[in-house]
Amino acid sequence: MRRLVEELHGLEQKLRLGGGPVKIEKQHREGKWTARERISKLIDPGALFLEIGLLIAYDRYDGQA
């Protein structure tokens, strides 16, 4: 069970990169923020935020989601 939990945490970390450093840098070059950066600007500092649906499109659409 511990191994499965560790796998899930690793997958969550990977998915939170939102396409990886290359895509994030591309957005920044275009003057855009990532979705998580936009959310962080909208909520109060220190406010709790629960992201739901992180795994919704995982392993779908040939890596395009």
PLY file of the C-alpha trace (Angstrom):
ply
format ascii 1.0
element vertex 65
property float x
property float y
property float z
element edge 64
property int vertex1
property int vertex2
end_header
0.00 0.00 0.00
2.81 2.39 0.86
4.33 1.84 -2.60
1.02 2.75 -4.26
0.73 5.92 -2.21
4.30 6.87 -3.16
3.47 6.22 -6.83
0.41 8.45 -6.56
2.41 11.26 -4.95
5.04 10.99 -7.69
2.36 11.13 -10.38
0.75 14.16 -8.71
4.09 15.99 -8.72
4.58 15.21 -12.40
1.08 16.36 -13.35
1.38 19.58 -11.36
4.21 20.61 -13.70
1.48 21.28 -16.24
3.30 20.08 -19.34
6.79 20.41 -17.94
9.38 23.17 -17.80
9.56 23.62 -21.58
5.85 24.35 -21.93
5.84 26.57 -18.84
8.77 28.57 -20.23
6.95 28.91 -23.56
3.91 30.35 -21.78
6.12 32.78 -19.89
7.84 33.90 -23.12
4.37 34.61 -24.53
3.59 36.74 -21.48
1.16 34.18 -20.07
0.83 32.61 -16.65
0.08 28.95 -16.08
-3.35 28.06 -14.71
-1.90 27.47 -11.25
-0.09 30.83 -11.37
-3.37 32.57 -12.29
-5.18 30.85 -9.44
-2.46 31.85 -6.98
-3.02 35.50 -8.00
-6.77 35.19 -7.38
-6.83 33.62 -3.92
-5.69 35.23 -0.71
-2.15 34.39 0.46
-2.30 31.41 2.79
-5.84 30.51 1.73
-6.54 26.83 1.29
-7.11 25.66 -2.25
-8.20 22.16 -3.17
-7.57 21.15 -6.75
-9.95 18.50 -7.98
-9.67 16.54 -11.18
-5.88 16.43 -11.40
-6.03 12.90 -12.79
-9.04 13.41 -15.09
-7.16 13.46 -18.42
-4.14 11.48 -17.28
-3.09 8.85 -19.80
-5.68 10.01 -22.36
-5.46 11.73 -25.71
-1.95 10.47 -26.54
-0.32 12.89 -24.11
-2.05 15.95 -25.57
-4.24 16.79 -22.56
0 1
1 2
2 3
3 4
4 5
5 6
6 7
7 8
8 9
9 10
10 11
11 12
12 13
13 14
14 15
15 16
16 17
17 18
18 19
19 20
20 21
21 22
22 23
23 24
24 25
25 26
26 27
27 28
28 29
29 30
30 31
31 32
32 33
33 34
34 35
35 36
36 37
37 38
38 39
39 40
40 41
41 42
42 43
43 44
44 45
45 46
46 47
47 48
48 49
49 50
50 51
51 52
52 53
53 54
54 55
55 56
56 57
57 58
58 59
59 60
60 61
61 62
62 63
63 64
